[in-house]
Amino acid sequence: MKVLEYGLIITFLSLILHFIIWKIRLPKRHTLTILWIFMQVLAIGLIFGIIKGLGMIELIHISLFVVSLTFAYIITYSAIEADSPSLVMIIAIADAGINGLSVERFHEMMSNDLLVVPRLNDILRDKLAYKDENDKYILTKKGKIFAQIFTNFRALLRIEVSGG
Amino acid sequence: MTDNLIQLLSPIIFFISNVLIQLIICRYQSRMGLLKTELTGFLSGLLFFITFSYIYFTDITADTFYIFIVDLIIYTALSYCYFHFINLSVTARRIRIVRDLYKNEEGMTKSEILKVYNASVMVDNRVQRMINSGQIIIKDNMLYIGKPILLLIAKIIVLLKFIILGSKSLDETNK
């Protein structure tokens, strides 16, 4: 019961703190800030648990509970943070109502500025790539590791479609 | 002590079994769609987890029940992360661009990137995926909503965006 209680309280307090901070000012690095908030509240919760006499395994169990929920929330948040093209598309079609949306009009609405350019900016912001003197996007070491992880994982799953 | 350790490790062990089952099915049963392999992996791991808990914890007390709930939440949350990790590797724009840059060590300009991956390519990829899954219908060159699931998810995301970010779009917020 204590693991569930502590886990839920820590998660809810983290969420409340996250909402309060977001209402005051949006941070530059959303994901990192969310991770920082959840881990700080978890650390405080664990200290409180030690004072209250919780055992080592219970503390690890609480940490696992909070960390798994934190990652699940961060992944969900990424869909909120960036405009998912599929969702933008589905809303555009829904807005057209029963008359439907012509394929030509649909292509006109889905521009590079809406769908691709913001993600190029994200890549620079997250330091996955930098622009050289010729205005070329070059992957950083972090970007190469990031690309390798997904390239290898796709090979493991035998995913052949180019994706995106 | 042993019971506590088993309770702690069981969601991780069954999550690993979920991943392994999904990977094996995906590699050796290529006709099954990716989504079905993910669902099969998740349900298999869940079934093993529930069966194990039922056999191992014969004496059901309030404490073992609450720990079961905690472990169920951990298992589901980890599986949810894995589900999104797979989907990201297929659909995410950032990952697609980074992979394109990885193939071109000397780098690419914005126009070169947009030549191989642009809104038109993306729209074609996604429209085809949504038609295949029945989310949209195409008739006489007109697009209509099919199954309402993705539309419902889209509306929830827009609502969450409004609650958390105070806008319909972050790109809108950043302007």
Interface residues (C-beta under 8 A of the other chain):
Chain A: M1 V3 L4 G7 F19 W22 K23 L26 G55 I57 E58 I60 H61 L64 F65 S68 L69 F71 A72 I75 Y77 A79 I80 E81 A82 D83 S84 P85 S86 L87 M89 I90 I91 I93 A94 A96 I98 N99 G100 L101 S102 V103 E104 F106 H107 M110 S111 N112 L114 L115 V116 P118 R119 L120 D122 I123 L128 A129 D132 N134 D135 K136 Y137 I138 L139 G143 K144 F146 A147 Q148 F150 T151 F153 R154 L156 L157 R158 I159 V161 S162 G163 G164
Chain B: M1 N4 L5 Q7 L8 P11 I12 L23 C26 R27 S30 L34 A62 D63 Y66 I67 I69 V70 I73 I74 A77 L78 Y80 C81 H84 F85 I86 L88 S89 V90 T91 A92 R93 R94 I95 R96 I97 V98 R99 L101 Y102 E106 G107 M108 T109 K110 I113 L114 Y117 N118 A119 S120 V121 M122 V123 N125 R126 V127 R129 M130 Q135 I136 I138 K139 N141 M142 L143 Y144 I145 L150 L151 I153 A154 K155 I157 V158 L160 K161 I164 L165 G166 S169 L170 D171 T173
